Amino acid sequence: MSEVFQVQLVNGYIAFERGAVDKLEEGLPTTIPGACRSVLIEMAWNANFESGNFKGVPLERGDVCISVSTLQKLTGLGTKTVRNALGVLKAEKSVTQKGAIKGAKKALLYHINIYEDIIHKFD
């Protein structure tokens, strides 16, 4: 059985499926999996759980508006390491960069393609 992390929400719980992230690390160069895991986990925790809007831009479930500097602060990784991890996540098609949010300083909009595999909702 996979290890699950739970976070309490207003209307229920979500759980983070560790096995799905482990699959992501298979086949990656040995120097980057930990950074990819850290970046992906922080992006998933900050992603939209339900569809909504951010500064007038419609967001889907699994979308996250976040900057490299924010990811750097959340993960404790260096700027270059965060950018390399994002590059690997995009190359692996785990994350798609959707563009920038007008008015959001240096924040980019990403969609986590494997969001449904790693986040589960419990009511």
N, C-alpha and C positions, 0 to 999 in steps of 0.2 A: 504494500500500500504506500502511495506517495505521501510525503510530508506536506501538510497544509498549514498555511499561516492564515489566521482570521483577524479581521478588523471589523469592529462594530460600526454600523451605519445607523442612520435615523430609523429606517424602515426594515432593517434586517442585517444580514452579514454578507461579506464577500470573502472568498477564500482564494489564496494564491496557490496554484498547482505547481509544485516544484519540479515534477517530472517533465512538464512541457519545456521548462527552461533548461533542464539537463539535456534534452534532445537538441536544443539550439547549439549547445557547446560541442556536440560531436562533430568532428571534422574541422574545427577551428584551429588556427595555429596556437601553440601552447602558451604564447605570451599574452593573449587577449581575452580568453573566456571569462575570467573573473571580472574584468572591466565591463564586458558586454552584459554579464549577469547583473552587475550593480546598476548600470545605466538603464537596462530594460525594466528592472524591478521598480526603480524610482519613477520611470515614465508610466508604468502600469498603475502605480499607486496614485499618481497625479492625473491620470486620464479620466475623461468623461465616462461615468458609469452608465448614464442615460443620455439620450440625445438632448441637446440644448443649444444655447447661444453663448458666444463670448465676444464682447464688443461688437455685437451685431452680426457676427459670422456664425452661421449654423454649424454645429459640431455633431458628429455621429458618436455613437458608443465606441470607445476605443481611441478617440482623438485626444491629443494632448498638445497644449500650447506651452512650450517650455524653451528656455534659452540654454545655451551651452554653459553660461556662468551659473545658472541655477542648478543644472545637473552637477556641475563641479562642486558647488557648495553642499548639495545633498549627498553626494557619493564620497567626497573627500579626494577625488581623483584630480589630476592635473588637466588643464585645458586640452593639451594635445592628446592625452589618453582618452578623454571624453569624445573628442572629435574622431579619433581612430575607432573607438567602440561604435559610435553612430554610423561611421562608414561601413563597418563590418555588418552591423544590423541591417543597414539598407541593402548591402550587397547580398546578404542572405535572404532578403525579401521578408524579414521579420517586421521591419518598420518602413513606412513610406513617408517621404517628406512631401507635404501637401502645399507648402508655401509659407509666406510670412503673413502675420496679422497686422493690418494697418493700425498704427497707433500703439502697438505693443513693442516696446524698445527691444530690439534684437531677439525677440521670441519668434520661434518658428512653429508652424503647425505640423504635427506628425500624426499618422494613423498607425496604430499597432496592429499589424495584420494577424498576429497570433493571439490577440486579446481574448477571444472567446475560448482559446485553448488553455490560457493561464489564469483567467479570472472566472470564478463561479459565484452565483448569487444564491443565498439561502434566505428564505422568508420565514 
